[in-house]
Amino acid sequence: MEKVLNQQEIDAMVRAARGGGAAAALNTHEPVVTPWDVRQTGQIGRDQLQAISALHETFARNLTYSVGAYLRVEFTAALVSAEHLTYGEFLGRVPEVTYLATCKLMPVGAAALMQMELGAAFPLIDVLLGGKGLGAAPERQVTGIEEQILETIMRMICRELQNTWTLLALEFSFEQRRQPGEVRHLMSPEEKTLSLSFEITVAENRGTLNLVFPAVVSNALLRKMSAEWAHARLPKAPATDERLRLPLLGCPFRVELSVRIPQVSADRLLNLSPGELLALPISSAQPASFRVGEREIFRGMVAKRGNLRAVQLQERSTTLVDLESRS
């Protein structure tokens, strides 16, 4: 069965035959426009995120040793993720029934949020009360007495954070437990935060510990770490110097061999005539100055090599030796 073309298909074929097909094809490749989200400004780079993760993996190991030794039971902490989130995004992930507390960061006066799932909180409380941390965690909030018991572990977490963040010389002081309604006003929902998530294992129970730091301290930590990286790269300068030295070896420099002559009177110079010898008050054995640019490098005697003038170097300039000793 033959296909019958409509008017639009016929017009398209005519335009293509007249050369309009290429232009039409170009018009189809329009630039792709993607909406820009202002909240993505200042996101942590990949290298920075790796450095933050390495730093807090050390924190997790130290926390494992200190809390495990204190509780005398199986206890491990492991970093799960490090993210740059707005405070509102983090609050959207917090379960309704959980343990929340704040940690004061001095001297900046900011506060960090600590959130621990009950799957890890209740086993810790049980161990601190003399139990073994076994069994399922109850589905209820932590009571006032249990809150005071768990405070011991939270203070240990603050102490290990202070040891980890030594670059900023911050003091981490545990404040108090917080209710969900209180933490919503701790920071602005649009404020960027550094969110660290750790998996806590107590005996056979597991839970998550989340630490949220405001931008004022997380950005300061990143700046300090960047300064440390720059300082750590300084010993690699010799390799850079070598790359600069090799091209310089092929560069030409103007050199000259000169003798400093005492002053001659103008009357003596005016009475000179061709063929006359001018006696200079200087010994012919006095070494000449071998200069590179305007700086004297060596002292030597005028010499000859074939048809070329030369200099026989005798000693290094005292000025050059003084400069090297100062450097």
C-alpha positions in Angstrom: 0.0 0.0 0.0 1.4 3.4 -1.0 1.9 6.0 1.6 0.1 9.3 0.9 2.1 12.4 2.1 0.2 15.2 3.7 1.0 18.9 3.0 3.3 19.4 6.0 5.5 16.4 4.9 5.6 17.7 1.3 6.7 21.2 2.5 9.4 19.6 4.7 10.7 17.7 1.7 10.8 20.9 -0.4 12.7 22.8 2.3 15.2 20.0 2.6 15.8 20.0 -1.2 16.4 23.8 -1.1 19.0 23.5 1.6 16.8 24.4 4.5 17.2 21.0 6.0 20.6 21.9 7.5 19.3 25.0 9.0 16.3 23.2 10.5 18.7 20.6 11.9 20.7 23.3 13.5 17.6 24.8 15.1 16.8 21.5 16.7 20.1 21.6 18.8 19.0 24.2 21.2 21.0 24.8 24.4 19.8 22.9 27.4 18.8 25.2 30.2 18.7 23.8 33.8 17.2 25.6 36.7 19.8 26.8 39.2 19.2 26.0 42.8 20.8 28.7 45.0 21.0 26.2 47.9 23.8 24.4 46.0 26.1 27.4 46.4 29.2 26.6 48.5 28.8 22.8 48.4 31.8 20.9 49.7 34.1 19.7 47.0 35.1 16.1 46.5 38.6 16.6 47.8 37.3 18.5 50.9 34.7 15.8 51.5 37.4 13.1 51.4 39.5 15.1 53.9 36.5 15.6 56.2 35.8 11.8 56.0 39.3 10.9 56.8 39.4 13.2 59.8 36.2 11.8 61.3 37.1 8.2 60.6 39.9 8.9 63.1 37.3 10.3 65.4 35.2 7.1 65.1 38.2 4.9 65.9 39.1 7.0 68.9 35.5 6.9 70.1 35.4 3.1 69.7 38.5 2.7 71.9 37.5 5.2 74.6 33.8 4.2 75.0 34.6 0.5 74.6 37.2 0.7 77.4 34.7 2.6 79.6 31.8 0.2 79.0 33.8 -3.0 78.9 31.4 -4.4 76.2 31.6 -4.7 72.5 31.2 -1.1 71.1 32.1 0.2 67.7 31.6 3.5 65.9 32.0 3.8 62.1 31.6 6.7 59.8 28.7 6.1 57.3 28.5 9.5 55.5 29.6 13.1 55.5 27.2 15.5 53.7 26.6 19.2 53.1 22.9 19.7 53.9 20.6 22.5 54.8 19.4 22.3 58.3 15.8 21.9 57.1 16.9 18.8 55.0 18.5 17.2 58.0 15.4 17.8 60.2 13.3 16.1 57.6 15.3 12.9 58.2 15.0 12.9 62.0 12.5 10.3 63.3 9.7 11.4 65.6 11.0 9.3 68.6 14.7 9.8 69.1 17.3 11.3 71.4 18.4 14.9 70.7 21.0 17.0 72.5 23.1 20.1 71.9 26.8 20.7 72.3 28.2 24.2 72.8 31.1 25.3 70.7 33.3 27.9 72.3 34.5 30.6 71.8 32.4 31.0 68.7 29.2 30.6 70.7 27.6 28.3 68.2 25.9 24.9 68.9 26.1 21.5 67.3 23.2 19.1 67.3 23.6 15.5 68.3 21.0 12.9 67.4 21.1 9.3 68.5 18.7 6.6 67.5 17.0 4.7 70.3 18.4 1.5 68.9 21.8 2.7 70.2 20.7 4.8 73.1 18.8 2.2 75.2 21.6 -0.5 75.0 24.1 2.1 76.2 21.8 3.0 79.1 21.3 -0.7 79.9 25.1 -1.2 80.0 25.6 1.8 82.2 23.0 0.4 84.6 24.9 -2.9 84.9 23.2 -4.9 82.1 24.7 -6.4 78.9 23.0 -4.2 76.3 21.0 -7.1 74.8 17.4 -7.2 73.7 15.3 -4.9 71.5 15.0 -1.2 72.4 11.6 -0.1 73.6 9.5 2.2 71.4 9.3 5.2 73.8 11.2 8.4 74.6 14.1 8.4 77.0 13.0 9.3 80.6 14.6 11.9 82.8 16.7 9.4 84.8 17.8 7.6 81.6 18.7 11.0 80.1 21.1 11.7 83.0 22.6 8.2 82.6 23.2 8.6 78.8 24.7 12.1 79.4 28.0 10.3 80.4 28.4 8.9 76.9 27.4 12.2 75.2 30.1 14.0 77.2 32.7 11.4 76.0 31.6 12.1 72.4 32.1 15.8 72.9 35.6 15.2 74.4 36.6 13.1 71.4 35.2 15.7 69.0 37.3 18.4 70.7 40.4 16.2 70.3 39.6 15.7 66.6 39.0 19.4 65.9 42.3 20.6 67.3 42.9 22.7 64.2 40.2 25.2 65.4 41.0 25.0 69.2 37.3 24.8 69.9 35.9 23.7 73.3 33.1 21.2 73.0 30.8 21.4 76.0 27.7 19.2 76.4 24.6 21.3 77.1 21.5 19.3 77.6 18.9 17.1 75.9 16.5 18.8 73.6 12.9 18.2 72.6 12.1 18.1 68.8 10.3 21.4 69.0 13.4 23.1 70.5 15.9 22.0 67.8 13.8 23.4 65.0 14.8 26.9 66.1 18.5 26.0 66.7 19.5 27.1 63.2 17.8 28.6 60.1 16.2 25.9 57.9 18.2 27.3 54.9 21.6 27.3 56.7 24.1 24.9 55.3 25.4 22.4 57.8 28.0 19.7 57.9 26.1 16.4 58.6 28.1 13.4 59.8 26.4 10.0 60.3 28.0 7.2 62.3 26.8 3.6 62.9 26.9 2.7 66.6 27.1 -1.0 67.6 26.5 -1.9 71.2 26.6 -5.7 71.8 24.1 -7.0 69.3 22.2 -3.7 68.8 22.8 -1.1 66.2 21.8 2.5 65.7 22.8 5.8 64.1 24.5 8.8 65.6 24.2 12.0 63.7 26.3 15.1 64.3 25.3 18.4 62.7 27.7 21.4 62.7 26.7 25.0 61.6 28.4 26.6 58.6 30.3 29.0 60.8 32.5 26.2 62.2 32.4 23.7 59.3 33.7 26.4 56.9 36.4 27.4 59.4 37.5 23.8 59.7 37.8 23.5 55.9 39.8 26.7 55.7 42.2 25.4 58.3 42.5 22.1 56.6 43.2 23.8 53.3 46.0 25.9 54.9 47.4 22.6 56.3 47.4 21.1 52.8 49.2 24.1 51.4 51.8 23.9 54.2 52.2 20.1 53.6 52.9 20.7 49.9 55.8 23.1 50.7 58.4 20.3 50.9 57.6 19.4 47.3 59.1 22.7 46.2 62.5 21.2 45.1 60.8 19.4 42.3 59.2 22.6 41.1 62.6 24.4 41.4 64.2 21.7 39.3 61.6 22.3 36.5 62.4 26.0 36.6 66.2 25.5 36.8 66.4 23.3 33.7 65.0 25.9 31.2 67.1 28.6 32.9 70.3 26.7 32.1 69.8 27.5 28.4 69.1 31.2 28.8 71.9 33.6 27.7 73.3 36.2 30.2 75.4 39.2 29.5 78.9 39.0 31.1 81.8 41.4 31.2 85.4 41.5 32.4 86.4 44.9 33.7 89.1 46.6 35.8 88.3 49.5 38.1 90.6 52.3 37.1 91.5 55.2 39.4 90.5 58.6 38.3 92.4 60.4 35.5 92.4 64.2 35.3 90.5 65.9 32.5 93.6 67.9 31.6 95.5 64.6 31.0 92.7 63.3 28.8 92.4 66.4 26.7 96.1 66.3 25.9 96.0 62.8 24.6 97.0 62.2 21.0 96.9 59.1 18.7 99.7 56.6 19.4 100.4 58.0 22.8 100.4 55.7 25.8 98.4 56.6 28.9 100.0 55.3 32.1 97.4 54.2 34.6 98.1 54.1 38.3 97.2 50.4 38.6 99.3 47.2 38.5 98.9 44.9 35.5 98.9 42.0 37.9 95.7 43.3 39.6 92.8 40.9 38.9 89.8 42.0 36.9 86.2 41.8 37.9 84.0 39.1 36.1 80.4 40.3 36.2 77.1 38.8 35.3 74.7 41.7 34.9 75.6 44.2 37.6 76.9 41.7 40.1 80.5 40.6 40.5 80.8 36.8 40.6 84.5 36.1 40.2 87.8 37.8 40.0 90.4 36.7 37.4 93.1 37.6 34.9 92.7 38.5 31.3 93.7 35.6 29.1 93.6 34.4 25.5 92.4 31.2 23.9 93.1 31.0 20.2 91.6 34.0 18.6 89.2 34.6 21.5 89.6 36.7 24.6 89.2 34.7 27.9 89.4 35.1 31.6 91.3 32.9 34.0 89.1 32.7 37.1 91.1 33.0 40.4 88.6 33.5 43.3 85.0 34.0 44.0 83.8 37.5 44.9 83.5 38.3 48.6 80.2 40.0 47.9 78.7 36.7 46.5 80.0 34.7 49.5 78.4 37.2 51.9 75.0 36.9 50.1 75.1 33.1 50.3 75.9 33.1 54.0 72.9 35.4 54.7 70.6 33.2 52.7 
